[in-house]
Every structure is written in structure tokens, then in C-alpha cells.
Amino acid sequence: MRYLLSAMFLIPAFLSGAAQAQTAEEAIAYIFLGLADGAKLERGMSSMTWKETDSSPATYDGVWMHNGRTAAISIAVSATDNCDYVERIAGPPDLVPHGSALYARVEMKKVTSIMPRADAVGINLTGTGYCETSPENEDCRPTDISDLFGAIEPLRHQEMVNFIRTKICVEP
């Protein structure tokens, strides 16, 4: 009985430690892209499934299906320092300019808030620290809303934001 009680107290402590053992790049991928190993998204006639292939840089290989068409897409999140990140996307040239392109940049010190939308497949942002490109415009332009590549859990999303702000990108 004593061992059972000890295990009951140790398991949550172990799990919370394991949750924090992820890399900053993995946290940024979840916060701004909705990506994690096994992430999925279904929207209308489209679906995406993702597999994490590396943790630093955080790299995800995905399969996008739309109207019977299937395409392989890869996304990588790299840190340039503790507060700044680059998100790159690779895929077929008809979907991704030149087959590989900058998708977004994150400057966490300039992002003042990040909130999941009610549908859990998008985020709302304030500040000037997040910019995205598009197939029509390769310049990175600040945005205050972003669609995700995987559905998120709001509580986990907030935990990842707190992890970055309190453990990684800490103001001096």
C-alpha cells in the first residue's frame, strides 16, 4: 500500500517533468503552428497529419490531403537565440514557392499576447513579433491572426507559452 501511495505522488511529478523536457523549438511549433507528434487537422475537404522527426530544430513531416490529392509537407522550427525563431516550410513547388521557403518569424519579446481561437485551429496575436509569408508574397509581414496546421488544446497551449516566457525567453 505504501508503494502504491508513493507511486501515485511520483507519477504526476514525473509526467510534469517530462512535459517540460521538450525543446524551445517544439514549444514554438505548438504555440504558433499547432504542431506536435501525431497532430491532426481536418478543415472542410482538407486534412493534415503530422509526425515529429527531430526535436532541435523541431521538424515535422506531414501529409496533406485535399479533394483526393495528397502532398508531403515538412516544417522546421529553428532558434536563432532564446527569443527568436524561424519557421521554414518545404513541399511541392505548386504549394510552396521554390519547394522550400520561409513561412514565419517569431520574436517572442515583441509578441505581447497569444490566444487560441475558440475553434482551436487558429491563434490571435498582439504585438509586432510574428510575421508570415504566403505563396503570393514572400516578404514576411506582421499579422495578428494565424491558422494552425494542427488542432491545439488551449490549456496545453497556455502551458507552452508560459514555458517559453518563464524558462527560455526570460527578460533580464
BELPE-V932691 format. One record per residue. RES is the residue in one letter. OMEGA is omega in whole degrees, -180 to 180 (NA if undefined). BURIAL is I if it has 16 or more other C-alpha atoms within 10 Angstrom, else O. Layout:
RES/OMEGA/BURIAL, RES/OMEGA/BURIAL
//
This chain:
M/180/O, R/180/O, Y/179/O, L/179/O, L/178/O, S/180/O, A/-179/O, M/180/O, F/-178/O, L/-178/O, I/178/O, P/179/O, A/178/O, F/-178/O, L/-179/O, S/175/O, G/179/O, A/180/O, A/-179/O, Q/-177/O, A/180/O, Q/179/O, T/177/O, A/179/I, E/177/I, E/179/I, A/179/I, I/178/I, A/180/I, Y/-177/I, I/-171/I, F/-177/I, L/-176/I, G/-176/I, L/174/I, A/178/I, D/-180/I, G/180/O, A/179/I, K/176/I, L/173/I, E/-179/O, R/-180/O, G/-180/O, M/-178/O, S/171/O, S/177/I, M/172/I, T/-172/I, W/174/I, K/177/I, E/-179/I, T/176/O, D/-177/O, S/179/I, S/-2/O, P/178/I, A/-176/I, T/-177/I, Y/175/I, D/-176/I, G/174/I, V/179/O, W/178/I, M/-180/I, H/178/O, N/178/O, G/179/O, R/179/O, T/178/O, A/176/O, A/-180/O, I/177/I, S/177/I, I/178/I, A/177/I, V/-179/I, S/176/I, A/170/I, T/168/O, D/-176/O, N/-175/I, C/-174/I, D/-174/I, Y/177/I, V/177/I, E/180/I, R/180/I, I/176/I, A/-180/I, G/-180/I, P/-178/O, P/178/O, D/176/O, L/-177/O, V/-180/I, P/178/I, H/180/O, G/178/O, S/-176/I, A/169/I, L/176/I, Y/-178/I, A/172/I, R/178/I, V/170/I, E/-171/I, M/-180/I, K/-179/O, K/175/O, V/-176/O, T/173/O, S/179/O, I/-179/I, M/175/I, P/173/I, R/-178/O, A/-179/O, D/179/O, A/177/I, V/178/I, G/177/I, I/172/I, N/-177/O, L/167/I, T/-176/I, G/-177/I, T/-173/I, G/179/I, Y/177/I, C/179/I, E/172/I, T/175/I, S/178/I, P/-180/O, E/-175/O, N/-177/O, E/176/O, D/179/O, C/-178/O, R/179/O, P/178/I, T/179/I, D/178/I, I/180/I, S/173/I, D/-178/I, L/178/I, F/178/I, G/179/I, A/-178/I, I/172/I, E/-175/O, P/-180/O, L/178/O, R/179/O, H/180/I, Q/177/O, E/180/O, M/177/I, V/179/I, N/178/O, F/-180/I, I/-175/I, R/-176/I, T/-176/O, K/-172/O, I/-177/O, C/-176/I, V/178/O, E/179/O, P/NA/O
//
